[in-house]
């Protein structure tokens, strides 16, 4: 049914409403643009916050399972274990990591997989010696996982056999720059002199002092892990689905799988609170928009009582009057969604241009996500319809004889 | 005599039934109006004229009695069936013309066609234009109701009441708020459509001058029919 009658009258009534229609569409636009803005903003901001806080931590880490103590005899009726000493954990390789990496790379939802060999070590130059974590990486996949390539402030992300990458603050502590040599050693190796090919800045002093990056084979030699890696680091599509993904992966392997959410539970709690808050704000904004639309439609029904009466007398059914007002609500919602999406997009673009982080990086990126706009349109139309239910029922129930007499 | 369009028998209407302010406004009214008649309903204020017209127009139901519209009983009709019967059989002209201000004169006259067909058809456009020319508004097709005088608006309302060729047009004080000159013009139009199209009219009026120009005068007093006589119009 094309509903020509309902469409014709709904559009005419809205046009006739003039200022009244303009005001309520403006109200719906304002509410919806803020909802769109907050939604885009929140996603980008949380992404950014997580990226900055995690530094070079990946979304998911797969490590060799921790070693457990195995008693020589199993406890039984005549043997009780009064004390079990936990074992020390030494760097151990993930078993069959090449095959596992290939398999993970084919898993949907996983963006990049990077093998890493890491362990404790020292960096020394002259009299200064600093304790660090030595990370052996393959630059290309590692950059794909952690975006380390974006954090290089001097030199390049290139790691040959004799190259090392240090953080900005560590470089300062050592008084070294790109091209200078430093000594990297570990408990298992006296080490060697390495040339600094690049300096990175993660935006946090403690992180900038914590890591030195060397080529994977170099680290394997330094850490006495020939051919092995201590972890596989993953970046995934859905940042906030890391826990679920980790659980799924865990089910299929003997290794330990940990998501950033578990490793940073406080950050996660803070983000969750933020998500709940914005959800509440969006809900109440939607409620305010709906109440606004409903109140304007109630006024319209009162204003048009006589016309509704005459339409009913002329032979318009209750159903048509009901649909006529529901349609007006839906149209206001749709207009609010289209204009609100445009304003929301404009607002986000504006913010992304002017609001930047200290390092000049964009805090948010005005993602054009058609899904968000489609979703907004559907929700706004449903919101308008819901808001119109009460006024429309009131209009449909009007007694034509009374309405005309008024 | 042609077949009756409406036939009322023993119609009663009680307001506030079962309360201390219960009031019967129509007592046992019998009335038949045949196709092509030109009748008027007169009576003092509060005699129940409007209530009777609303019952005939299916805008409210009687408390008791039998009402047949074109031979079909209307007592147990649903709201949708009554709505449909109004659209197909009846036309309304009210004292305060009640045009829709958001639509032009032509569109107002096309509205009943839109209700019936669910679309604006070329046919309904042609019929609406033709009727507006017949009521002397050839120049005002595109004008909004607010741009028209009271007499012109009432003529648009008459065109609208007639556009679907109803069997009976119910008019409640159609000239009530018009000056004498316009009132005469509007009344002449009603007579003209009665003569040329054979549409029956039932007109509620206070005006003895107009009553004198009808073929039949039905008088209502205190909710009961007190006289019903045919006459030669003045």
Interface residues (C-beta under 8 A of the other chain):
Chain A: X1 X2 X4 X5 X8 X12 X13 X15 X16 X306 X307 X309 X310 X311 X312 X313 X314 X315 X316 X317 X318 X319 X320 X399 X400 X401 X404 X405
Chain B: X50 X54 X57 X59 X60 X79 X80 X83 X84 X86 X87 X88 X92 X94 X98 X100 X101 X102 X103 X111 X112 X114 X115 X116 X118 X119 X120 X160
